[in-house]
């Protein structure tokens, strides 16, 4: 709305004439003497574009009372900040009643209201509009087009409607069209999202348009309330009384405006300060000590033309300088500058405040504050305002007062700075008979730092001084902690060590989840970047150490999968399928429960149906949570049982191992069974070799008999076995003779036991070699038998009859393949014959030898035989 249109809207009101005086008509209690519409200009001289933040005192108080009355309504007072801000926005966009028609409605849609509040459309439909409807603070009706498609919402703010019904024009909420337009323009300038209509000038975004997400509605509502409680000077009207030192008077004021705790208001005030719309500083005092804290609304100060150097210094990143005491002159500026401090802008705007709050003129140069650690001997004389004058009884300037002020600091000077004022008879700067105690301490600290050593301190100061500004030297940690480097600089030395250890543990955890070691630092850096984006940036983190330990670094699974982190798989970087399954399961629950409600309770209203649906969903979720807790308890019990069983098995294995070790130790103490040598574990090495040699000789004899002897004749078998034994004995004697030729016989004569061991080992090797040779000879002999030859011929013919050799069975390839098949068949038959003959020989050797029965053994059998008739008669006769 332009300035002319707003002014015309006020002048056309039936109760007021051009000069703002009452004409014939009723006068309501509490009604104002004059109305002030949208200001005509944003600059003191009246030129320039319209600035909605330049409100006159009557208009500001009128809007403040209206907003406070709206927020104090019983249907809105107990709500959260997002529904409160939505009510204010809908109230500002309401259409003022015309004549007898009581309209008070506004048209909007969920997405646009979400942009006003700094939140998503779904949040508006789930957490804002239902809450306002539930408390009867808002009535809505869906607007549809000709095809039935919804195009928006018609909203009616019930406190406004009730105000027009009950209180009429005297009610604080009964704003006129011009006043509602002014409130809407103010909201647009503070947190409007901005738009570009067709064939019209674009509306730029507001100051907090970019502030979205968690806490955005609280910041926007707090800024609006502070602007409505701030005069033309730009300083917020602070509450009186005692306040907590930790929060401060500014936070206590904002807490009273928002209806929250001072701690929460302090966080809101910090975010607004970071956003550049609020500046906090302390009021200067004549003693240069910290005075009462103040809060400046920078947009209001700029709108009223207060572009003073103190405001700019407050906005900057540098330190805030104390304001010059009243009446000071000299190097701070001309004496006549005080008269220029009262410029406030157009007529009707608020005054600049009292003289105690006036600030340094624009042309004054900044001068560094001097050290306030040494108390002056005499009171300061502020008549001339010279910052470095000697405070003597005569009020004169000291000699060489500027000496050394413009000198650079070199390696030999610890600290360069101005000295505190002293009495007239004290030492001047050029004399310096003795350094003050304060300067000696400063010089010692500077000397220690200049020498390259770290200053030594104790307690918390030591932890603060020993912190590392740069990130850790480990490249993996530098990559992982790169997004939070600014937070790292704000940590103490102990906190940096804890964060470094936590980062190392998280990298190890990621490696244990299957993440490549070279990709784990980048993955952790991405996690910190996402968590900072959720918070709103590093500037929104007021406590870096708890944020890093509890929120930034730890994994935050959105489901039960061990590799899920905020709905993303750590090993693949893709969306977690398990989270999708959980979402689909919850949607299926909602659909199924909704269908059950429609079947069981038909005809329910939307609000009642939604309430029943939420109750049943809550019951279902509670049951699922109880089931999950039960399953987790069962899993913990099963895990404990497995751990106990594993511990018992480990203990049993330990006992068995100890028993085996004890048995082996006892066995090692036994003497040899054959020769009686002590500590031989039951059998010494030489006797063991003798036993193995005897077994090998017996095996060699069987192989010799199986290959050449006639198994039906015992003498043939015995001859073959004896020949094998004699051959092995001759070979052993020859091998021993060769060994004696290459070794020192005297050494063997000295230790006969060692000689016996060597001889036994030599006999064992000879017998082992002989077994292999007799086996090869037996296979060669058996492969020439008739059975082997018959099998070889069958294999030869079978291979030639293969399909791929049928066209040329006598070719080279066919003959070679048939020959290989015949050799393989012959070897298999020989191995089979050898195995069968060896088995027969072992059975024959195991059977006991039969000896001829003696006469004593044969007589009982003969006596039992029956005799024939002739023999019987002869015996009888």
ROLODREN-739229 format. One record per residue (C-alpha): x, y, z. Coordinates in steps of 0.5 Angstrom, whole numbers, plus 2048, in hexadecimal, padded with zeros to 3 digits. Layout:
XYZ ...
END
This chain:
800800800 8038077FE 80380D803 7FE810800 7F980B800 7FA809807 7F9811809 7F3811805 7F080B808 7F180E80F 7EE81580D 7E881280A 7E680F810 7E0811813 7E281381A 7E8817818 7E981E814 7EF820811 7F3822817 7F181C81B 7EC81F81F 7E581C821 7DF81E81D 7D881D81E 7D7816820 7D8811826 7DF81182A 7E180A82D 7E5809833 7ED809832 7EC80B82B 7F280F828 7F2817827 7F6815820 7F781081B 7FE80F818 7FE80A812 80480880E 80A80D80E 80B811808 812810807 81880C80A 81D81180B 81D817810 81C81C80A 816819807 819817801 81A80F7FF 8168097FF 811807804 81480480A 80F80080E 814800814 813807815 80D80781A 80A80D81E 80980C825 80280C825 80280781F 807803822 803803829 7FD801825 8007FB822 8037F9828 7FD7F982C 7F97F5826 7FF7F0826 7FF7EF82D 7F87EE82E 7F77E9828 7FD7E582C 7FA7E6833 7F37E3830 7F17DC834 7F17D882E 7F87DA82C 7FC7DC832 7FE7D5834 8007D382D 8077D282A 80A7D8826 8097D581F 8017D5820 8027DC823 8067DF81D 8017DC819 7FB7DF81C 7FF7E681C 8007E5814 7F97E3813 7F67E9817 7FB7EE813 7F87EB80D 7F17EB80F 7EC7F080B 7E97F680F 7E27F6810 7DE7FB80B 7D87FE80E 7D37F9811 7D77F380E 7DB7F0813 7E07EC80E 7E77EB812 7E97E580E 7EF7E480A 7F17DF804 7F77DB804 7FA7D4803 7FE7D0807 8057D1803 8047D8803 8037D880B 8097D480B 80D7D9808 80B7DE80D 80D7D9813 8137D7810 8117CF810 80F7CA80B 8077CA809 8067C380C 8087C6813 8037CB812 7FE7C6810 8007C1816 8027C681C 8007CD81A 7F97CD817 7F67C781B 7F87CA822 7F57D1820 7EF7CD81E 7EF7C9825 7EF7CF829 7E97D3825 7EE7D8823 7ED7D781C 7E87D5817 7EA7D3810 7E67D180A 7E97CD804 7E87D27FD 7E77CD7F7 7E67CF7F0 7E17CD7EB 7E47C67EA 7E47C57F2 7EC7C67F2 7EE7CA7F9 7F17D07F7 7F27D37FE 7EF7D4805 7EB7DA808 7ED7DB80F 7E97DF814 7ED7E181B 7E87E0820 7EB7E5825 7EA7EA820 7E37E881E 7E17E8826 7E57EF827 7E07F2821 7DA7EE824 7DB7F082B 7E07F682C 7DF7FA825 7E47FF823 7E680082A 7E97F982B 7F17F982A 7F07F4824 7EB7F8820 7F07FB81C 7EE7FF816 7F07FD80E 7F680280F 7F97FF815 7F87F8813 7FC7FA80C 8017FD811 8027F7815 8027F380F 8087F780C 80B7F7812 80B7EF812 80D7EF80B 8137F380C 8157EF812 8147E8810 8107E8809 8127E3804 8127E87FE 80F7E77F8 80E7EA7F1 8077EC7EE 8067ED7E7 8067F47E5 8077F77EC 80E7F87F0 8117F27F3 8117F17FB 8177F07FD 8187EA803 8187EC80A 81E7EC80F 81D7E5811 81A7E280B 8207DE80A 81F7DB811 81C7D5811 81B7CE814 81B7CD81C 81A7D3820 8197D881A 8127D981C 8147DB823 81A7E0820 8157E381C 80F7E4821 8157E7826 8177EC821 8107EF820 80F7EF827 8157F3828 8147F8822 80E7FA825 8117FB82C 8167FF829 816807828 81980B823 82080B826 821804824 82280182C 81D7FC82E 8197FE834 81C7F983A 8187F7840 81A7F9847 81B7F584D 8207F084F 8227EB849 8277E5849 82E7E7848 82F7E1843 8297E383E 8297EB83F 8247F083E 8237EF837 8227E8837 81D7E983D 8197EE839 8197EA833 8167E4838 8117E883A 80F7EA833 80F7E3831 80C7E0837 8127DB838 8187DA83C 81E7DF83D 8237D983A 81F7D8834 81E7E0833 8257E0833 8267DB82E 8217DF829 8257E582B 82C7E2829 8297E0822 8267E6821 82D7EA822 8307E581E 82B7E6818 82D7EE818 8267F181B 8287F2822 82E7F5825 8307F482D 8347F9831 8357FC837 834803839 83A80783A 83B80A841 83F810844 84480B847 845807841 842801844 83D7FC841 8367FF842 82F7FD840 82E7F883A 82A7FB834 8277F882E 8277FB828 8227F9822 8277FB81C 8217FB817 81D80081B 82380581C 825805815 81D806813 81D80C817 82480F814 82880D81A 82E80C816 83380E81C 83A80B81D 838808823 833803820 83880181A 83D7FF81F 8387FB823 8367F881C 83D7F681B 8417F081D 8467F4821 8467F6828 8417FB82A 84380282D 840805833 83C80B831 83F812833 83D815839 83881B838 83B821837 84281F835 845823830 84D82382E 84F81D829 84881A829 84581F824 843827824 83F82982A 83982B826 838824824 83382382A 82E826826 82E822820 82C81C825 82581D825 82381C81E 81E81781D 81A817817 81481A814 80F81D819 80B81981D 81081481E 813812825 818816829 81F814829 81F813830 823816836 829819836 82C81383A 82B80F834 82E81382F 83481182B 83B813827 83A818821 83B81581A 841819819 845817820 84B81281F 84B80C823 85080C829 85280682C 850805833 856805839 85780083E 852801843 8567FC848 85980284C 855807850 85680F84E 859812854 855818853 84E818850 84E819848 84D820845 84881F83F 84882783E 84D826838 84C81E837 85381D835 854816835 85C816837 85C81C83C 85F81C842 85A81D848 85E82284C 85B827851 85C82D84B 859829846 85E82A841 86182583C 86782183E 86D82283A 86F81E834 86881B835 86881782E 86F81482F 86F80D82D 86880C82B 86980B824 86F807825 86F800822 8707FA826 8777F6825 87A7F0828 87D7F482E 8767F7830 8717F2834 86B7F6833 8697FD830 864801833 862807836 86380883E 85E809843 85D811846 86181284C 862818851 86681E84F 86C81C853 86C815851 87181384B 870815844 87081083E 87781283C 87A811843 87780A845 87B80984B 87780384D 8727FF849 86B7FE84C 8697F784E 8647F6849 8697F8843 86E7F3846 86A7EE845 8687F083E 86F7F083D 8717E983F 86B7E683B 86D7EA835 8747E8836 8727E1837 86E7E1831 8747E482D 8797DF82F 8757D982B 8737D6832 86B7D5834 8697D983A 8697D5840 8627D6844 85E7D1849 8577CE849 8527D1843 8577D6841 85C7D183F 8577CD83B 8557D3837 85C7D5836 85E7CE834 8597CD82E 85B7CC827 8587D1822 85A7CD81C 8567C681B 85A7BF81D 8607BE819 85D7B7817 85B7B8810 8557B3811 8537B7817 8547BE813 84F7BB80E 84A7B9812 84A7BF817 84B7C4811 8437C6811 8447C8818 84A7CC818 8477D281B 8447CE821 84B7CB822 84E7D2823 8497D3829 84B7CD82D 8507CC833 8567C8833 8527C2837 84C7C3832 8507C282C 8537BC82E 84D7B9830 84A7BB829 8507B8826 84F7B182A 8487B1828 8497B2820 84E7AD820 84A7A8824 8447AA81F 8497A9819 84B7A281C 8437A081D 8427A2815 84879D813 845798817 83E799814 84179780D 84379E80B 84A79F807 84F7A280B 8517A7806 8497A9806 8487AA80D 84A7B180E 8467B4808 8407B080B 8417B3812 8427BA80F 83C7B980B 8387B7811 83A7BD815 8387C280F 8317BF80F 8317C0817 8337C7816 82E7C8811 8287C5815 82B7CA81B 82B7D0816 8327D1816 8387D281A 8367D881D 8307D5820 8347D0824 8357D482B 8387CE82E 83D7CB82A 8407C582E 8397C2830 8377C3829 83D7BF826 83D7BA82B 8357B882B 8327BB825 8387BC81F 83C7B6820 8387B0822 8347AB81D 82C7AD81D 8297A681A 8227A8818 8207A0819 82379A81C 828799816 82F799819 83179D813 82C7A2812 82E7A9814 8287AE813 8247AA80E 82B7A980A 82F7A3809 8367A480C 83979F807 8367A0801 8347A7802 82D7A67FF 8267A6803 8257A1808 82079C805 81E79A80D 81C7A180E 8187A1808 81579A80A 81379E811 8107A380D 80C79F809 80A79B80F 8077A1813 8037A380D 80079C80C 7FE79D814 7FB7A4813 7F77A180D 7F579B810 7F379E817 7EF7A4813 7EB79E80F 7EA79B816 7E77A2818 7E37A3812 7E079C813 7DF79C81A 7DD7A381B 7DA7A6815 7D77AD814 7DD7B0819 7DF7B7818 7E67B9815 7E87BC81C 7E57B6820 7E87B181B 7EF7B481B 7EF7B3823 7ED7AC823 7F27AB81D 7F77AE821 7F57AA828 7F57A3824 7FC7A5821 7FF7A7827 7FC7A082A 80079D825 8067A0825 80679F82D 80579882C 80A797826 80F79B82B 80D796831 80E79082C 81579382A 817794831 81578D833 81978A82D 81F78E82F 81F78C836 81E785833 82478682E 828789834 826782838 82877E832 82F782831 830781839 82F77A838 833779832 83977D836 83877883C 838772837 83E775834 84277683A 84076F83D 84376C836 849770837 84A76E83E 84976783C 84E767836 85376B83B 852765840 85376083B 859763838 85C76383F 85A75C840 85E75A839 86475E83B 86475B842 86375483E 869755839 86D75883F 86C751842 86D74D83C 87475183B 87674E841 875747840 87B74283E 87C73E837 878738837 87D734833 884737835 88273A83C 88574183A 88274683F 87E74C83D 87C749836 87574A836 874743837 878741830 87F74482E 880746827 885740826 88073B828 87A73F824 87E73F81E 88073781F 878736820 87673A819 87C736816 87972F818 873731815 87573480F 87972D80E 87372980F 86F72E80A 87572D805 875725805 86D725804 86E7297FE 8747257FB 86F71F7FC 8697227F9 86D7247F3 87171D7F2 86F7177F7 8697127F6 8647147FB 86270D7FB 86970A7FE 86B70C805 87270B803 87270F7FD 870715801 875714807 87A714802 87871A7FF 87871E806 87E71B808 88271D801 87F724803 88172480A 888722808 888728802 88672D807 88C72B80C 89172B807 88F732805 88F73480C 89673280D 898735806 89573C808 89873B80F 89F73A80C 89F740808 89D74480E 8A3742812 8A774480C 8A574B80C 8A574C813 8A974C819 8A974581D 8AC748823 8A674C824 8A2746824 8A6742828 8A674782E 89E74782E 89B74082C 89474382D 895748828 898742823 89273E825 88D743823 89174581D 89173E81B 88973D81C 888743818 88C740812 88873A812 88273D812 88374180C 88673B808 87F73780A 87B73D808 87E73D801 87E736800 876736801 87673B7FC 87A7377F7 8767307F9 8707337F8 8727367F1 87472F7EF 86E72B7F1 86A7307ED 86E72F7E7 86E7277E8 8667287E9 86572C7E3 8677277DE 8627227E1 85D71F7DC 8577237E0 85B7297DF 85C7287D8 8557267D7 85372D7DA 8587317D6 85572E7CF 84E72F7D1 8507377D3 8537377CD 84D7357C8 8497397CD 84D7407CB 84D73E7C4 84673E7C4 8447457C6 8407497C2 84574E7C0 84A7487BE 8457447BA 8477477B3 84E7457B4 84F7407BA 85673F7B7 8597467B7 85E7497BB 85A74C7C0 8557467C1 85B7417C2 85F7467C7 8587477CB 85773F7CB 85E73E7CD 85D7437D3 8577407D5 85A7397D5 86073B7D9 85B73E7DE 8577387DE 85D7337DF 85F7377E5 8587377E8 85872F7E8 85F72F7EA 85D7337F0 85772F7F1 85B7287F1 86072B7F6 85B72D7FB 8587277FA 85E7227FB 860727801 85A726805 85A71E803 86171E806 86072280C 85A71E80E 85E71780D 86471A812 85E71C817 85C715817 85F71181C 86370B81A 86070481A 8656FE81D 8636F781D 85F6F4822 8626EF827 8606E9829 85D6EB830 8596F082C 8566EB827 8546E582B 84E6E882E 84B6E9827 84D6E2825 84A6DF82B 8436E2829 8436DF822 83E6D9822 8416D2820 83E6CE81A 83B6C781B 8416C281A 8456C681E 8406C6824 83F6BF823 8476BE823 8486C2829 8426BE82D 8456B782B 
END
